[in-house]
Amino acid sequence: MKAKLDQDLWLIGILTILLAVTIAFFPASIARIILGLPFLLFFPGYTLMAALFPTKGSLGGVERVALSFGLSIAVVPLIGLALNFTTWGIRLDPILISLAAFVIAASGVAAYRRERLAPEERFVVSFNVRLPSWQGQSKADKVLSVVLVVAIAGAIGTLGYVVATPRIGEQFTEFYILGPGGKAENYPTELKVGEEGWVIVGIVNREHEPASYRVEIWIGGERAKLRILGEDRDEVKVELEHERTWERAVGFVPQEAGAGQKVEFVLYKDGEPYFEEPLHLWVDVKEA
């Protein structure tokens, strides 16, 4: 039996949207892994190949699949490298949006080029499905066929079990501070008394469970107020689910002059200090 799939680009687009919805609302689900692997390893290369070679006879099926994997492995790092030189950086949301935009754009170009071809010239995914015949086979061949089927079923079952019950990896929390431009540079190092310094503070929950966080700022050994979203606060409280990220611009204002003042960003998890040595900056504060 010969089967055809002429809506491959629509299917990829739908799966891409499903992945985005899954990451947004079910970040720790198995569906994220199932949809994420082809999204990274196959979809970018496949849609690019579809855009470059829209005709049926331009490439063989095996060549198209192999090149799709190869191009995906090349495209994804290039997009990540480009993001590294932007204000967004290499993070989950920018990577997801960028790759989805690439896949959808390449699919659009491929669909446009296919529409300009005659129906019989367009590339269509096709494959033959044949049921095995026992006639004419020896007992040894039959036994080997049964063993092969059982082995494949066992491998699929084992893979399903591993995906369904993944081992919990290392549990930790990422805590970082970046310069105002979103990169690890251009931190405020010289300020005047009463002048506001700005950094970007980020928390990523890798604890495999929801967690409560609190952030305080200490300047010169004394607790200081911080500014976030236009408000002065004593601290920032954050509730995060597993694999979720919190990132905000946070300001601080030194009140005393002095060279080499230590500005500490203290993270608390569930009411306890998370790090023995808080993240810190050294700032020279001059008289206003």
ChimeraX attribute file (.defattr): number of C-alpha atoms within 10 A of each C-alpha:
attribute: neighborCount
match mode: 1-to-1
recipient: residues
	/A:1	7
	/A:2	8
	/A:3	9
	/A:4	11
	/A:5	12
	/A:6	12
	/A:7	11
	/A:8	16
	/A:9	21
	/A:10	14
	/A:11	12
	/A:12	21
	/A:13	17
	/A:14	11
	/A:15	17
	/A:16	23
	/A:17	12
	/A:18	16
	/A:19	22
	/A:20	19
	/A:21	13
	/A:22	19
	/A:23	21
	/A:24	12
	/A:25	9
	/A:26	13
	/A:27	18
	/A:28	17
	/A:29	12
	/A:30	15
	/A:31	16
	/A:32	17
	/A:33	16
	/A:34	12
	/A:35	17
	/A:36	21
	/A:37	11
	/A:38	16
	/A:39	22
	/A:40	18
	/A:41	19
	/A:42	21
	/A:43	29
	/A:44	29
	/A:45	27
	/A:46	26
	/A:47	27
	/A:48	23
	/A:49	21
	/A:50	23
	/A:51	20
	/A:52	14
	/A:53	18
	/A:54	24
	/A:55	19
	/A:56	16
	/A:57	11
	/A:58	12
	/A:59	15
	/A:60	9
	/A:61	14
	/A:62	9
	/A:63	9
	/A:64	17
	/A:65	16
	/A:66	13
	/A:67	18
	/A:68	22
	/A:69	19
	/A:70	16
	/A:71	20
	/A:72	23
	/A:73	16
	/A:74	14
	/A:75	19
	/A:76	19
	/A:77	11
	/A:78	12
	/A:79	16
	/A:80	17
	/A:81	13
	/A:82	12
	/A:83	17
	/A:84	14
	/A:85	11
	/A:86	12
	/A:87	11
	/A:88	15
	/A:89	17
	/A:90	16
	/A:91	12
	/A:92	13
	/A:93	15
	/A:94	15
	/A:95	17
	/A:96	18
	/A:97	12
	/A:98	16
	/A:99	21
	/A:100	21
	/A:101	14
	/A:102	19
	/A:103	22
	/A:104	20
	/A:105	15
	/A:106	23
	/A:107	25
	/A:108	18
	/A:109	16
	/A:110	20
	/A:111	19
	/A:112	13
	/A:113	17
	/A:114	21
	/A:115	11
	/A:116	11
	/A:117	13
	/A:118	9
	/A:119	12
	/A:120	9
	/A:121	14
	/A:122	19
	/A:123	19
	/A:124	17
	/A:125	13
	/A:126	12
	/A:127	12
	/A:128	9
	/A:129	9
	/A:130	8
	/A:131	7
	/A:132	7
	/A:133	8
	/A:134	11
	/A:135	7
	/A:136	7
	/A:137	10
	/A:138	10
	/A:139	10
	/A:140	9
	/A:141	12
	/A:142	14
	/A:143	12
	/A:144	12
	/A:145	14
	/A:146	12
	/A:147	12
	/A:148	12
	/A:149	12
	/A:150	12
	/A:151	12
	/A:152	12
	/A:153	12
	/A:154	12
	/A:155	12
	/A:156	12
	/A:157	12
	/A:158	12
	/A:159	12
	/A:160	12
	/A:161	11
	/A:162	11
	/A:163	14
	/A:164	12
	/A:165	10
	/A:166	10
	/A:167	8
	/A:168	8
	/A:169	9
	/A:170	9
	/A:171	11
	/A:172	12
	/A:173	20
	/A:174	11
	/A:175	20
	/A:176	14
	/A:177	23
	/A:178	17
	/A:179	17
	/A:180	20
	/A:181	15
	/A:182	17
	/A:183	18
	/A:184	13
	/A:185	11
	/A:186	12
	/A:187	19
	/A:188	16
	/A:189	13
	/A:190	15
	/A:191	18
	/A:192	19
	/A:193	16
	/A:194	16
	/A:195	17
	/A:196	15
	/A:197	21
	/A:198	20
	/A:199	21
	/A:200	19
	/A:201	20
	/A:202	16
	/A:203	20
	/A:204	18
	/A:205	23
	/A:206	20
	/A:207	18
	/A:208	16
	/A:209	12
	/A:210	13
	/A:211	16
	/A:212	14
	/A:213	20
	/A:214	18
	/A:215	18
	/A:216	18
	/A:217	24
	/A:218	19
	/A:219	22
	/A:220	17
	/A:221	11
	/A:222	11
	/A:223	14
	/A:224	19
	/A:225	19
	/A:226	23
	/A:227	19
	/A:228	16
	/A:229	10
	/A:230	9
	/A:231	9
	/A:232	13
	/A:233	13
	/A:234	12
	/A:235	16
	/A:236	15
	/A:237	12
	/A:238	12
	/A:239	14
	/A:240	18
	/A:241	17
	/A:242	17
	/A:243	17
	/A:244	17
	/A:245	17
	/A:246	13
	/A:247	13
	/A:248	13
	/A:249	17
	/A:250	22
	/A:251	22
	/A:252	21
	/A:253	19
	/A:254	24
	/A:255	15
	/A:256	16
	/A:257	16
	/A:258	15
	/A:259	12
	/A:260	14
	/A:261	20
	/A:262	17
	/A:263	22
	/A:264	21
	/A:265	20
	/A:266	20
	/A:267	25
	/A:268	17
	/A:269	17
	/A:270	12
	/A:271	10
	/A:272	10
	/A:273	15
	/A:274	17
	/A:275	13
	/A:276	8
	/A:277	11
	/A:278	17
	/A:279	16
	/A:280	16
	/A:281	16
	/A:282	17
	/A:283	22
	/A:284	17
	/A:285	22
	/A:286	16
	/A:287	12
	/A:288	10
